[in-house]
Amino acid sequence: MASLGERLRNFHPVRKIVYFFVGLFSYPGLAIVNKLKISGTENLRKLPPKKVLFVSNHQTYFADVITFLHIFCAVKWGKINRLGIPYYLLNPFTRVNYVAAEETMKGSFISRLFLLAGGLTVKRTWRSEGKEVRRGLDPSDTRKITRALENNWVITFPQGTTKPFAPGRKGTALIIKQIKPVVIPVVISGFWRAFNKKGLKFKKKGSLLSIVFKEPLIINYDAPAEDIMAQIMDAIEQSKKYMMMGKHHWQTTDK
């Protein structure tokens, strides 16, 4: 039986309220204090309402996901590559879930509140309380994500860390092989410079925040998980090929 928290996260009127207040709180930092450049939202206009997986690199715990939600809501209201005035928060797009580490989302009242915006908490199978203790795929976490994909869009960060060029976790590829979703690669930049790691405090105002939605990947779902993972890491520009392309890529955000 689903817990009260899980039922609330799937109750769309609750999500709408959380989106409204989180959106109002976060909008100035994204669009006024800093400059947000959005590209590729034309690739979102004709997506199906379910079985869509967004795979992205990761720079902060919360600001990345909050920006996704703003953009999805803006696209719902017909905006292309911009947020504009956030009247879209009056009727937000809520058919989306995001994957987050359980230990992160239970760390504060704010993080627990943000879970109501559609969070799917998963155990860090390679780390617990900062220690590497367990490897492998947790079946219950996999079921959470696959159930969400059957009904909604899902945002995931295959690296599971804000450290750039960390290896991707094969679990993402295994879920793709099982569900065969539409996979949209996303590349974000500038968030590590503008916000602290939790994404709730400013580090440098006036930063350029960039988020690029690429075209859906053409995936051979029968390929080995390792090959699919390599394709994803290249698409989100976190493969070894991209590591050497510019000195800004050497910036470490996981401090």
Helices and strands as residue ranges (DSSP letters): H 4-9, H 12-31, E 35-39, G 41-43, E 52-56, H 63-76, G 86-90, E 96-101, H 102-105, H 109-115, E 119-122, H 139-151, E 153-156, H 170-179, E 182-189, H 191-194, E 208-213, H 225-235, H 240-243, G 247-250
